[in-house]
């Protein structure tokens, strides 16, 4: 039997990935799967691992640059109902990996549950956000995660508590495991206040970042004690271009893509930025986006 057969949602082949990402560029996935439930996902992950086929989860595609030659493995989307559940129980919320982060943050803060206001303006799914401990100057998601259910390449499901998840700056111990769901601990608070805070943070982001343009958010992590955006700006790189990729005038840590851009333009521009910042300031910039 073909290792790809027997799934309730048939696995597609040779699927363009660009339109599934915010950059809207890049090649195709060899396979694309949208598992119907956890046991189908578990079977897929196990079979891919046995076959030595690479597997990646694609959330909202907000932090990903897919290379022009695509991804030679299985791309998994957790956008079926089984992964989209949200259960609110007092101040505790269990949320599926495929849930849209910003919609959840808006809903909960408008309902007076405080803790996710800092996610205003951060696109992505819960799974992607938890894995990289998404956040900004107002806080990060790891601050409110109590535990996570994770699936490993052997198909084993484990619940990891906050300590084991080891959240750091845009990093956690999750690695290549698949996030199934997360348990969040929020605080019941004044509804008008949490709502105001969410809207205020959202407004600050739209004012300082090119969020309506095609990008993957901040390209580089902030180096310890410094701001990548400020360094790139000070190096005079705003507006610099490689093909269809350009350093944003609004925020220098964003590389925006014209409709004509290739993924290789973005990657070349990122390389050029890192080189210039190294030469000018002796600072090594580390990529924050995922390049597939
Ligand atoms: N700055 C400049 N020029 C620029 C951009 C920034 O001088 O072109 C200066 C700002 O004036 C400020 C400092 O650099 O003094 C820091 O900038 P900002 O407040 O915009 O925050 P950031 O550190 O660049 C971080 C996260 C963002 C997050 C914001 C807001 C990283 C790499 N970036 O940006 O996250 O949205 O805080 O909370 O940690 C992302 O992860 O994709 C992302 C955009």
Boltz pocket constraint, residues with backbone or C-beta under 6 A from the ligand:
constraints:
  - pocket:
      binder: B
      contacts: [[A, 135], [A, 136], [A, 137], [A, 138], [A, 205], [A, 208], [A, 216], [A, 217], [A, 218], [A, 219], [A, 220], [A, 221], [A, 222], [A, 227], [A, 228], [A, 229], [A, 230], [A, 233], [A, 248], [A, 249], [A, 250], [A, 251], [A, 252], [A, 253], [A, 288]]
      max_distance: 6.0
